């Protein structure tokens, strides 16, 4: 299974970006899909995740600003990021698990004026 992430880039503080992660196989097999991020000199941290039953979890730092969703028709997990802050700057990685973990390549998000 391959995960292909896209949608990173540069945004101003208060702006928005949308990330998408496309799976090479149907996402219905994944119990959990999510997004992690890693800032320079920091450990990779969970940002948000969604289960097959569409239960969601968000890190406190992004609650109310980010929205995660999974689209079975398109085999994607998406992250809508609003009201971006400089501290959201990081490389974002998509993740999927069905007992075995899969990772996409990172996509850089930079929030700067």
Backbone atoms as SQL, in Angstrom:
CREATE TABLE atoms (id INTEGER PRIMARY KEY, chain TEXT, resi INTEGER, resn TEXT, atom TEXT, x REAL, y REAL, z REAL);
INSERT INTO atoms VALUES
  (1, 'A', 1, 'UNK', 'N', 0.846, -1.190, 0.000),
  (2, 'A', 1, 'UNK', 'CA', 0.000, 0.000, 0.000),
  (3, 'A', 1, 'UNK', 'C', 0.880, 1.237, 0.000),
  (4, 'A', 2, 'UNK', 'N', 0.535, 2.173, -0.838),
  (5, 'A', 2, 'UNK', 'CA', 1.276, 3.433, -0.889),
  (6, 'A', 2, 'UNK', 'C', 0.350, 4.587, -0.547),
  (7, 'A', 3, 'UNK', 'N', 0.897, 5.538, 0.195),
  (8, 'A', 3, 'UNK', 'CA', 0.178, 6.748, 0.543),
  (9, 'A', 3, 'UNK', 'C', 0.887, 7.930, -0.101),
  (10, 'A', 4, 'UNK', 'N', 0.143, 8.742, -0.823),
  (11, 'A', 4, 'UNK', 'CA', 0.718, 9.889, -1.522),
  (12, 'A', 4, 'UNK', 'C', 0.096, 11.158, -0.971),
  (13, 'A', 5, 'UNK', 'N', 0.920, 11.947, -0.285),
  (14, 'A', 5, 'UNK', 'CA', 0.433, 13.183, 0.311),
  (15, 'A', 5, 'UNK', 'C', 0.651, 14.358, -0.633),
  (16, 'A', 6, 'UNK', 'N', -0.246, 15.316, -0.561),
  (17, 'A', 6, 'UNK', 'CA', -0.122, 16.516, -1.378),
  (18, 'A', 6, 'UNK', 'C', -0.803, 17.681, -0.672),
  (19, 'A', 7, 'UNK', 'N', -0.494, 18.891, -1.140),
  (20, 'A', 7, 'UNK', 'CA', -1.215, 20.060, -0.649),
  (21, 'A', 7, 'UNK', 'C', -0.445, 20.981, 0.262),
  (22, 'A', 8, 'UNK', 'N', 0.775, 20.664, 0.610),
  (23, 'A', 8, 'UNK', 'CA', 1.542, 21.562, 1.456),
  (24, 'A', 8, 'UNK', 'C', 1.919, 22.828, 0.717),
  (25, 'A', 9, 'UNK', 'N', 2.524, 23.735, 1.436),
  (26, 'A', 9, 'UNK', 'CA', 2.949, 24.976, 0.813),
  (27, 'A', 9, 'UNK', 'C', 3.100, 26.073, 1.836),
  (28, 'A', 10, 'UNK', 'N', 3.044, 27.284, 1.343),
  (29, 'A', 10, 'UNK', 'CA', 3.242, 28.472, 2.176),
  (30, 'A', 10, 'UNK', 'C', 1.906, 29.160, 2.416),
  (31, 'A', 11, 'UNK', 'N', 1.648, 29.504, 3.650),
  (32, 'A', 11, 'UNK', 'CA', 0.449, 30.259, 3.985),
  (33, 'A', 11, 'UNK', 'C', 0.812, 31.349, 4.981),
  (34, 'A', 12, 'UNK', 'N', 0.046, 32.406, 4.958),
  (35, 'A', 12, 'UNK', 'CA', 0.232, 33.476, 5.935),
  (36, 'A', 12, 'UNK', 'C', -0.501, 33.118, 7.220),
  (37, 'A', 13, 'UNK', 'N', -0.073, 33.663, 8.334),
  (38, 'A', 13, 'UNK', 'CA', -0.829, 33.444, 9.578),
  (39, 'A', 13, 'UNK', 'C', -2.291, 33.845, 9.395),
  (40, 'A', 14, 'UNK', 'N', -3.170, 32.983, 9.860),
  (41, 'A', 14, 'UNK', 'CA', -4.592, 33.206, 9.664),
  (42, 'A', 14, 'UNK', 'C', -5.135, 32.611, 8.384),
  (43, 'A', 15, 'UNK', 'N', -4.255, 32.140, 7.544),
  (44, 'A', 15, 'UNK', 'CA', -4.665, 31.566, 6.282),
  (45, 'A', 15, 'UNK', 'C', -5.059, 30.099, 6.395),
  (46, 'A', 16, 'UNK', 'N', -5.296, 29.487, 5.239),
  (47, 'A', 16, 'UNK', 'CA', -5.754, 28.101, 5.188),
  (48, 'A', 16, 'UNK', 'C', -4.953, 27.300, 4.166),
  (49, 'A', 17, 'UNK', 'N', -4.836, 26.031, 4.432),
  (50, 'A', 17, 'UNK', 'CA', -4.280, 25.061, 3.493),
  (51, 'A', 17, 'UNK', 'C', -5.050, 23.771, 3.649),
  (52, 'A', 18, 'UNK', 'N', -5.059, 22.990, 2.592),
  (53, 'A', 18, 'UNK', 'CA', -5.723, 21.694, 2.635),
  (54, 'A', 18, 'UNK', 'C', -4.745, 20.620, 2.208),
  (55, 'A', 19, 'UNK', 'N', -4.606, 19.589, 3.015),
  (56, 'A', 19, 'UNK', 'CA', -3.749, 18.458, 2.686),
  (57, 'A', 19, 'UNK', 'C', -4.611, 17.271, 2.282),
  (58, 'A', 20, 'UNK', 'N', -4.088, 16.485, 1.369),
  (59, 'A', 20, 'UNK', 'CA', -4.790, 15.284, 0.937),
  (60, 'A', 20, 'UNK', 'C', -3.804, 14.133, 0.867),
  (61, 'A', 21, 'UNK', 'N', -4.257, 12.960, 1.232),
  (62, 'A', 21, 'UNK', 'CA', -3.423, 11.762, 1.182),
  (63, 'A', 21, 'UNK', 'C', -4.198, 10.684, 0.439),
  (64, 'A', 22, 'UNK', 'N', -3.677, 10.280, -0.686),
  (65, 'A', 22, 'UNK', 'CA', -4.344, 9.278, -1.509),
  (66, 'A', 22, 'UNK', 'C', -3.715, 7.910, -1.286),
  (67, 'A', 23, 'UNK', 'N', -4.551, 6.926, -1.042),
  (68, 'A', 23, 'UNK', 'CA', -4.079, 5.559, -0.838),
  (69, 'A', 23, 'UNK', 'C', -4.182, 4.775, -2.145),
  (70, 'A', 24, 'UNK', 'N', -3.239, 3.878, -2.333),
  (71, 'A', 24, 'UNK', 'CA', -3.227, 3.075, -3.561),
  (72, 'A', 24, 'UNK', 'C', -4.272, 1.965, -3.526),
  (73, 'A', 25, 'UNK', 'N', -4.820, 1.699, -2.345),
  (74, 'A', 25, 'UNK', 'CA', -5.885, 0.716, -2.215),
  (75, 'A', 25, 'UNK', 'C', -7.037, 1.313, -1.423),
  (76, 'A', 26, 'UNK', 'N', -8.170, 0.637, -1.448),
  (77, 'A', 26, 'UNK', 'CA', -9.334, 1.135, -0.745),
  (78, 'A', 26, 'UNK', 'C', -9.069, 1.381, 0.719),
  (79, 'A', 27, 'UNK', 'N', -9.464, 2.551, 1.193),
  (80, 'A', 27, 'UNK', 'CA', -9.174, 2.913, 2.577),
  (81, 'A', 27, 'UNK', 'C', -10.092, 2.214, 3.559),
  (82, 'A', 28, 'UNK', 'N', -11.081, 1.490, 3.056),
  (83, 'A', 28, 'UNK', 'CA', -12.006, 0.815, 3.962),
  (84, 'A', 28, 'UNK', 'C', -11.281, -0.246, 4.799),
  (85, 'A', 29, 'UNK', 'N', -10.074, -0.650, 4.370),
  (86, 'A', 29, 'UNK', 'CA', -9.319, -1.662, 5.115),
  (87, 'A', 29, 'UNK', 'C', -8.555, -1.068, 6.293),
  (88, 'A', 30, 'UNK', 'N', -8.483, 0.251, 6.355),
  (89, 'A', 30, 'UNK', 'CA', -7.700, 0.885, 7.410),
  (90, 'A', 30, 'UNK', 'C', -8.579, 1.216, 8.609),
  (91, 'A', 31, 'UNK', 'N', -8.169, 0.751, 9.781),
  (92, 'A', 31, 'UNK', 'CA', -8.917, 1.055, 10.996),
  (93, 'A', 31, 'UNK', 'C', -8.782, 2.518, 11.371),
  (94, 'A', 32, 'UNK', 'N', -7.603, 3.054, 11.156),
  (95, 'A', 32, 'UNK', 'CA', -7.319, 4.441, 11.516),
  (96, 'A', 32, 'UNK', 'C', -6.496, 5.093, 10.418),
  (97, 'A', 33, 'UNK', 'N', -6.819, 6.325, 10.106),
  (98, 'A', 33, 'UNK', 'CA', -6.007, 7.133, 9.218),
  (99, 'A', 33, 'UNK', 'C', -5.798, 8.482, 9.892),
  (100, 'A', 34, 'UNK', 'N', -4.648, 9.078, 9.628),
  (101, 'A', 34, 'UNK', 'CA', -4.411, 10.341, 10.303),
  (102, 'A', 34, 'UNK', 'C', -3.252, 11.119, 9.719),
  (103, 'A', 35, 'UNK', 'N', -2.992, 12.228, 10.376),
  (104, 'A', 35, 'UNK', 'CA', -1.888, 13.101, 9.997),
  (105, 'A', 35, 'UNK', 'C', -1.014, 13.355, 11.226),
  (106, 'A', 36, 'UNK', 'N', 0.289, 13.287, 11.019),
  (107, 'A', 36, 'UNK', 'CA', 1.284, 13.642, 12.009),
  (108, 'A', 36, 'UNK', 'C', 2.098, 14.804, 11.451),
  (109, 'A', 37, 'UNK', 'N', 2.809, 15.467, 12.331),
  (110, 'A', 37, 'UNK', 'CA', 3.723, 16.508, 11.865),
  (111, 'A', 37, 'UNK', 'C', 4.995, 16.486, 12.681),
  (112, 'A', 38, 'UNK', 'N', 6.044, 16.973, 12.036),
  (113, 'A', 38, 'UNK', 'CA', 7.342, 17.041, 12.682),
  (114, 'A', 38, 'UNK', 'C', 7.999, 18.358, 12.342),
  (115, 'A', 39, 'UNK', 'N', 8.190, 19.162, 13.368),
  (116, 'A', 39, 'UNK', 'CA', 8.901, 20.426, 13.212),
  (117, 'A', 39, 'UNK', 'C', 10.389, 20.185, 13.439),
  (118, 'A', 40, 'UNK', 'N', 11.232, 21.077, 12.946),
  (119, 'A', 40, 'UNK', 'CA', 12.676, 20.894, 13.126),
  (120, 'A', 40, 'UNK', 'C', 13.037, 20.694, 14.594),
  (121, 'A', 41, 'UNK', 'N', 13.842, 19.708, 14.844),
  (122, 'A', 41, 'UNK', 'CA', 14.348, 19.392, 16.178),
  (123, 'A', 41, 'UNK', 'C', 13.268, 18.919, 17.132),
  (124, 'A', 42, 'UNK', 'N', 12.105, 18.565, 16.593),
  (125, 'A', 42, 'UNK', 'CA', 11.027, 18.030, 17.428),
  (126, 'A', 42, 'UNK', 'C', 10.684, 16.611, 16.995),
  (127, 'A', 43, 'UNK', 'N', 10.019, 15.904, 17.888),
  (128, 'A', 43, 'UNK', 'CA', 9.554, 14.570, 17.540),
  (129, 'A', 43, 'UNK', 'C', 8.285, 14.659, 16.703),
  (130, 'A', 44, 'UNK', 'N', 8.026, 13.599, 15.961),
  (131, 'A', 44, 'UNK', 'CA', 6.805, 13.527, 15.179),
  (132, 'A', 44, 'UNK', 'C', 5.618, 13.424, 16.150),
  (133, 'A', 45, 'UNK', 'N', 4.612, 14.240, 15.884),
  (134, 'A', 45, 'UNK', 'CA', 3.456, 14.292, 16.782),
  (135, 'A', 45, 'UNK', 'C', 2.165, 14.076, 16.016),
  (136, 'A', 46, 'UNK', 'N', 1.213, 13.438, 16.670),
  (137, 'A', 46, 'UNK', 'CA', -0.097, 13.239, 16.071),
  (138, 'A', 46, 'UNK', 'C', -0.854, 14.563, 16.008),
  (139, 'A', 47, 'UNK', 'N', -1.398, 14.858, 14.852),
  (140, 'A', 47, 'UNK', 'CA', -2.188, 16.072, 14.667),
  (141, 'A', 47, 'UNK', 'C', -3.681, 15.742, 14.742),
  (142, 'A', 48, 'UNK', 'N', -4.083, 14.751, 13.958),
  (143, 'A', 48, 'UNK', 'CA', -5.491, 14.365, 13.923),
  (144, 'A', 48, 'UNK', 'C', -5.599, 12.962, 13.349),
  (145, 'A', 49, 'UNK', 'N', -6.645, 12.265, 13.736),
  (146, 'A', 49, 'UNK', 'CA', -6.878, 10.934, 13.179),
  (147, 'A', 49, 'UNK', 'C', -8.380, 10.690, 13.097),
  (148, 'A', 50, 'UNK', 'N', -8.738, 9.780, 12.201),
  (149, 'A', 50, 'UNK', 'CA', -10.138, 9.417, 12.019),
  (150, 'A', 50, 'UNK', 'C', -10.211, 7.905, 11.870),
  (151, 'A', 51, 'UNK', 'N', -11.161, 7.299, 12.545),
  (152, 'A', 51, 'UNK', 'CA', -11.317, 5.851, 12.479),
  (153, 'A', 51, 'UNK', 'C', -12.227, 5.461, 11.316),
  (154, 'A', 52, 'UNK', 'N', -12.308, 4.167, 11.086),
  (155, 'A', 52, 'UNK', 'CA', -13.210, 3.678, 10.048),
  (156, 'A', 52, 'UNK', 'C', -14.650, 4.050, 10.364),
  (157, 'A', 53, 'UNK', 'N', -14.960, 4.183, 11.640),
  (158, 'A', 53, 'UNK', 'CA', -16.291, 4.599, 12.053),
  (159, 'A', 53, 'UNK', 'C', -16.458, 6.102, 12.089),
  (160, 'A', 54, 'UNK', 'N', -15.452, 6.806, 11.600),
  (161, 'A', 54, 'UNK', 'CA', -15.443, 8.275, 11.477),
  (162, 'A', 54, 'UNK', 'C', -15.370, 8.988, 12.819),
  (163, 'A', 55, 'UNK', 'N', -14.909, 8.289, 13.862),
  (164, 'A', 55, 'UNK', 'CA', -14.601, 8.981, 15.111),
  (165, 'A', 55, 'UNK', 'C', -13.310, 9.749, 14.902),
  (166, 'A', 56, 'UNK', 'N', -13.253, 10.951, 15.431),
  (167, 'A', 56, 'UNK', 'CA', -12.090, 11.796, 15.206),
  (168, 'A', 56, 'UNK', 'C', -11.406, 12.161, 16.519),
  (169, 'A', 57, 'UNK', 'N', -10.124, 12.433, 16.376),
  (170, 'A', 57, 'UNK', 'CA', -9.311, 12.934, 17.497),
  (171, 'A', 57, 'UNK', 'C', -8.438, 14.053, 16.959),
  (172, 'A', 58, 'UNK', 'N', -8.305, 15.094, 17.773),
  (173, 'A', 58, 'UNK', 'CA', -7.441, 16.222, 17.405),
  (174, 'A', 58, 'UNK', 'C', -6.510, 16.554, 18.561),
  (175, 'A', 59, 'UNK', 'N', -5.297, 16.893, 18.228),
  (176, 'A', 59, 'UNK', 'CA', -4.392, 17.439, 19.233),
  (177, 'A', 59, 'UNK', 'C', -4.965, 18.756, 19.743),
  (178, 'A', 60, 'UNK', 'N', -4.739, 19.044, 21.004),
  (179, 'A', 60, 'UNK', 'CA', -5.283, 20.274, 21.587),
  (180, 'A', 60, 'UNK', 'C', -4.875, 21.515, 20.802),
  (181, 'A', 61, 'UNK', 'N', -3.676, 21.487, 20.279),
  (182, 'A', 61, 'UNK', 'CA', -3.145, 22.669, 19.597),
  (183, 'A', 61, 'UNK', 'C', -3.874, 22.994, 18.295),
  (184, 'A', 62, 'UNK', 'N', -4.631, 22.031, 17.755),
  (185, 'A', 62, 'UNK', 'CA', -5.302, 22.282, 16.470),
  (186, 'A', 62, 'UNK', 'C', -6.820, 22.207, 16.565),
  (187, 'A', 63, 'UNK', 'N', -7.342, 21.883, 17.733),
  (188, 'A', 63, 'UNK', 'CA', -8.793, 21.776, 17.896),
  (189, 'A', 63, 'UNK', 'C', -9.476, 23.085, 17.511),
  (190, 'A', 64, 'UNK', 'N', -10.546, 22.958, 16.761),
  (191, 'A', 64, 'UNK', 'CA', -11.293, 24.128, 16.327),
  (192, 'A', 64, 'UNK', 'C', -10.729, 24.796, 15.091),
  (193, 'A', 65, 'UNK', 'N', -9.553, 24.378, 14.669),
  (194, 'A', 65, 'UNK', 'CA', -8.918, 24.981, 13.475),
  (195, 'A', 65, 'UNK', 'C', -8.747, 23.980, 12.343),
  (196, 'A', 66, 'UNK', 'N', -8.477, 22.731, 12.679),
  (197, 'A', 66, 'UNK', 'CA', -8.232, 21.693, 11.670),
  (198, 'A', 66, 'UNK', 'C', -9.407, 20.733, 11.643),
  (199, 'A', 67, 'UNK', 'N', -9.674, 20.199, 10.462),
  (200, 'A', 67, 'UNK', 'CA', -10.730, 19.199, 10.302),
  (201, 'A', 67, 'UNK', 'C', -10.210, 18.050, 9.450),
  (202, 'A', 68, 'UNK', 'N', -10.339, 16.851, 9.979),
  (203, 'A', 68, 'UNK', 'CA', -9.904, 15.668, 9.240),
  (204, 'A', 68, 'UNK', 'C', -11.128, 14.935, 8.709),
  (205, 'A', 69, 'UNK', 'N', -10.974, 14.357, 7.525),
  (206, 'A', 69, 'UNK', 'CA', -12.063, 13.591, 6.941),
  (207, 'A', 69, 'UNK', 'C', -11.476, 12.501, 6.057),
  (208, 'A', 70, 'UNK', 'N', -12.258, 11.453, 5.857),
  (209, 'A', 70, 'UNK', 'CA', -11.829, 10.392, 4.949),
  (210, 'A', 70, 'UNK', 'C', -12.909, 10.211, 3.889),
  (211, 'A', 71, 'UNK', 'N', -12.479, 10.030, 2.665),
  (212, 'A', 71, 'UNK', 'CA', -13.374, 9.908, 1.524),
  (213, 'A', 71, 'UNK', 'C', -13.165, 8.543, 0.898),
  (214, 'A', 72, 'UNK', 'N', -14.096, 7.640, 1.149),
  (215, 'A', 72, 'UNK', 'CA', -13.971, 6.288, 0.645),
  (216, 'A', 72, 'UNK', 'C', -14.048, 6.200, -0.868),
  (217, 'A', 73, 'UNK', 'N', -14.795, 7.101, -1.471),
  (218, 'A', 73, 'UNK', 'CA', -14.946, 7.078, -2.926),
  (219, 'A', 73, 'UNK', 'C', -13.642, 7.459, -3.622),
  (220, 'A', 74, 'UNK', 'N', -12.882, 8.356, -2.987),
  (221, 'A', 74, 'UNK', 'CA', -11.636, 8.825, -3.594),
  (222, 'A', 74, 'UNK', 'C', -10.407, 8.176, -2.952),
  (223, 'A', 75, 'UNK', 'N', -10.638, 7.347, -1.918),
  (224, 'A', 75, 'UNK', 'CA', -9.528, 6.706, -1.203),
  (225, 'A', 75, 'UNK', 'C', -8.554, 7.735, -0.643),
  (226, 'A', 76, 'UNK', 'N', -9.100, 8.765, -0.033),
  (227, 'A', 76, 'UNK', 'CA', -8.253, 9.812, 0.514),
  (228, 'A', 76, 'UNK', 'C', -8.604, 10.112, 1.967),
  (229, 'A', 77, 'UNK', 'N', -7.609, 10.615, 2.680),
  (230, 'A', 77, 'UNK', 'CA', -7.830, 11.228, 3.978),
  (231, 'A', 77, 'UNK', 'C', -7.341, 12.654, 3.858),
  (232, 'A', 78, 'UNK', 'N', -8.157, 13.582, 4.285),
  (233, 'A', 78, 'UNK', 'CA', -7.894, 14.986, 4.047),
  (234, 'A', 78, 'UNK', 'C', -7.795, 15.755, 5.356),
  (235, 'A', 79, 'UNK', 'N', -7.023, 16.827, 5.332),
  (236, 'A', 79, 'UNK', 'CA', -6.870, 17.680, 6.501),
  (237, 'A', 79, 'UNK', 'C', -7.057, 19.122, 6.064),
  (238, 'A', 80, 'UNK', 'N', -8.142, 19.723, 6.491),
  (239, 'A', 80, 'UNK', 'CA', -8.387, 21.125, 6.228),
  (240, 'A', 80, 'UNK', 'C', -7.838, 21.929, 7.399),
  (241, 'A', 81, 'UNK', 'N', -6.937, 22.832, 7.100),
  (242, 'A', 81, 'UNK', 'CA', -6.269, 23.609, 8.144),
  (243, 'A', 81, 'UNK', 'C', -6.625, 25.077, 7.982),
  (244, 'A', 82, 'UNK', 'N', -7.324, 25.608, 8.952),
  (245, 'A', 82, 'UNK', 'CA', -7.735, 27.009, 8.944),
  (246, 'A', 82, 'UNK', 'C', -7.059, 27.769, 10.080),
  (247, 'A', 83, 'UNK', 'N', -7.075, 29.074, 9.955),
  (248, 'A', 83, 'UNK', 'CA', -6.481, 29.937, 10.982),
  (249, 'A', 83, 'UNK', 'C', -5.075, 29.456, 11.357),
  (250, 'A', 84, 'UNK', 'N', -4.283, 29.260, 10.344),
  (251, 'A', 84, 'UNK', 'CA', -2.938, 28.724, 10.557),
  (252, 'A', 84, 'UNK', 'C', -2.076, 29.670, 11.375),
  (253, 'A', 85, 'UNK', 'N', -1.198, 29.078, 12.161),
  (254, 'A', 85, 'UNK', 'CA', -0.280, 29.827, 13.013),
  (255, 'A', 85, 'UNK', 'C', 1.153, 29.454, 12.655),
  (256, 'A', 86, 'UNK', 'N', 2.104, 30.329, 12.929),
  (257, 'A', 86, 'UNK', 'CA', 3.506, 29.995, 12.636),
  (258, 'A', 86, 'UNK', 'C', 3.941, 28.673, 13.278),
  (259, 'A', 87, 'UNK', 'N', 3.398, 28.366, 14.426),
  (260, 'A', 87, 'UNK', 'CA', 3.781, 27.120, 15.094),
  (261, 'A', 87, 'UNK', 'C', 3.216, 25.870, 14.421),
  (262, 'A', 88, 'UNK', 'N', 2.387, 26.051, 13.406),
  (263, 'A', 88, 'UNK', 'CA', 1.921, 24.909, 12.610),
  (264, 'A', 88, 'UNK', 'C', 2.946, 24.513, 11.546),
  (265, 'A', 89, 'UNK', 'N', 3.981, 25.303, 11.399),
  (266, 'A', 89, 'UNK', 'CA', 5.026, 25.004, 10.424),
  (267, 'A', 89, 'UNK', 'C', 5.696, 23.684, 10.758),
  (268, 'A', 90, 'UNK', 'N', 5.676, 22.769, 9.803),
  (269, 'A', 90, 'UNK', 'CA', 6.235, 21.440, 10.015),
  (270, 'A', 90, 'UNK', 'C', 6.125, 20.644, 8.724),
  (271, 'A', 91, 'UNK', 'N', 6.751, 19.494, 8.724),
  (272, 'A', 91, 'UNK', 'CA', 6.509, 18.515, 7.668),
  (273, 'A', 91, 'UNK', 'C', 5.365, 17.627, 8.151),
  (274, 'A', 92, 'UNK', 'N', 4.344, 17.509, 7.320),
  (275, 'A', 92, 'UNK', 'CA', 3.160, 16.738, 7.669),
  (276, 'A', 92, 'UNK', 'C', 3.198, 15.384, 6.961),
  (277, 'A', 93, 'UNK', 'N', 2.886, 14.338, 7.721),
  (278, 'A', 93, 'UNK', 'CA', 2.915, 12.969, 7.201),
  (279, 'A', 93, 'UNK', 'C', 1.539, 12.339, 7.375),
  (280, 'A', 94, 'UNK', 'N', 1.060, 11.680, 6.345),
  (281, 'A', 94, 'UNK', 'CA', -0.171, 10.920, 6.517),
  (282, 'A', 94, 'UNK', 'C', 0.178, 9.508, 6.964),
  (283, 'A', 95, 'UNK', 'N', -0.748, 8.931, 7.661),
  (284, 'A', 95, 'UNK', 'CA', -0.545, 7.626, 8.283),
  (285, 'A', 95, 'UNK', 'C', -1.820, 6.812, 8.162),
  (286, 'A', 96, 'UNK', 'N', -1.651, 5.521, 7.984),
  (287, 'A', 96, 'UNK', 'CA', -2.789, 4.619, 7.949),
  (288, 'A', 96, 'UNK', 'C', -2.392, 3.321, 8.635),
  (289, 'A', 97, 'UNK', 'N', -3.352, 2.721, 9.313),
  (290, 'A', 97, 'UNK', 'CA', -3.047, 1.502, 10.062),
  (291, 'A', 97, 'UNK', 'C', -4.168, 0.480, 9.924),
  (292, 'A', 98, 'UNK', 'N', -3.754, -0.748, 9.724),
  (293, 'A', 98, 'UNK', 'CA', -4.682, -1.873, 9.779),
  (294, 'A', 98, 'UNK', 'C', -3.975, -3.025, 10.477),
  (295, 'A', 99, 'UNK', 'N', -3.297, -2.630, 11.565),
  (296, 'A', 99, 'UNK', 'CA', -2.449, -3.577, 12.258),
  (297, 'A', 99, 'UNK', 'C', -1.008, -3.396, 11.815),
  (298, 'A', 100, 'UNK', 'N', -0.850, -3.062, 10.593),
  (299, 'A', 100, 'UNK', 'CA', 0.440, -2.661, 10.020),
  (300, 'A', 100, 'UNK', 'C', 0.334, -1.167, 9.734),
  (301, 'A', 101, 'UNK', 'N', 1.421, -0.461, 10.028),
  (302, 'A', 101, 'UNK', 'CA', 1.438, 0.986, 9.811),
  (303, 'A', 101, 'UNK', 'C', 2.005, 1.330, 8.444),
  (304, 'A', 102, 'UNK', 'N', 1.371, 2.299, 7.805),
  (305, 'A', 102, 'UNK', 'CA', 1.835, 2.815, 6.530),
  (306, 'A', 102, 'UNK', 'C', 2.010, 4.324, 6.650),
  (307, 'A', 103, 'UNK', 'N', 3.050, 4.824, 5.994),
  (308, 'A', 103, 'UNK', 'CA', 3.333, 6.260, 6.037),
  (309, 'A', 103, 'UNK', 'C', 3.477, 6.806, 4.637),
  (310, 'A', 104, 'UNK', 'N', 2.956, 7.998, 4.440),
  (311, 'A', 104, 'UNK', 'CA', 3.207, 8.700, 3.204),
  (312, 'A', 104, 'UNK', 'C', 4.478, 9.521, 3.327),
  (313, 'A', 105, 'UNK', 'N', 4.909, 10.065, 2.195),
  (314, 'A', 105, 'UNK', 'CA', 6.056, 10.960, 2.259),
  (315, 'A', 105, 'UNK', 'C', 5.603, 12.266, 2.881),
  (316, 'A', 106, 'UNK', 'N', 6.466, 13.010, 3.429),
  (317, 'A', 106, 'UNK', 'CA', 6.096, 14.254, 4.076),
  (318, 'A', 106, 'UNK', 'C', 5.782, 15.345, 3.074),
  (319, 'A', 107, 'UNK', 'N', 4.943, 16.270, 3.531),
  (320, 'A', 107, 'UNK', 'CA', 4.682, 17.473, 2.741),
  (321, 'A', 107, 'UNK', 'C', 4.870, 18.671, 3.659),
  (322, 'A', 108, 'UNK', 'N', 5.633, 19.643, 3.191),
  (323, 'A', 108, 'UNK', 'CA', 6.021, 20.768, 4.033),
  (324, 'A', 108, 'UNK', 'C', 4.929, 21.829, 4.068),
  (325, 'A', 109, 'UNK', 'N', 4.596, 22.238, 5.267),
  (326, 'A', 109, 'UNK', 'CA', 3.686, 23.355, 5.489),
  (327, 'A', 109, 'UNK', 'C', 4.467, 24.449, 6.198),
  (328, 'A', 110, 'UNK', 'N', 4.485, 25.617, 5.601),
  (329, 'A', 110, 'UNK', 'CA', 5.177, 26.759, 6.182),
  (330, 'A', 110, 'UNK', 'C', 4.176, 27.877, 6.391),
  (331, 'A', 111, 'UNK', 'N', 4.108, 28.364, 7.618),
  (332, 'A', 111, 'UNK', 'CA', 3.203, 29.464, 7.938),
  (333, 'A', 111, 'UNK', 'C', 4.058, 30.657, 8.341),
  (334, 'A', 112, 'UNK', 'N', 4.042, 31.651, 7.491),
  (335, 'A', 112, 'UNK', 'CA', 4.909, 32.792, 7.723),
  (336, 'A', 112, 'UNK', 'C', 4.368, 34.007, 6.987),
  (337, 'A', 113, 'UNK', 'N', 4.603, 35.169, 7.563),
  (338, 'A', 113, 'UNK', 'CA', 4.214, 36.403, 6.890),
  (339, 'A', 113, 'UNK', 'C', 5.360, 36.952, 6.070);
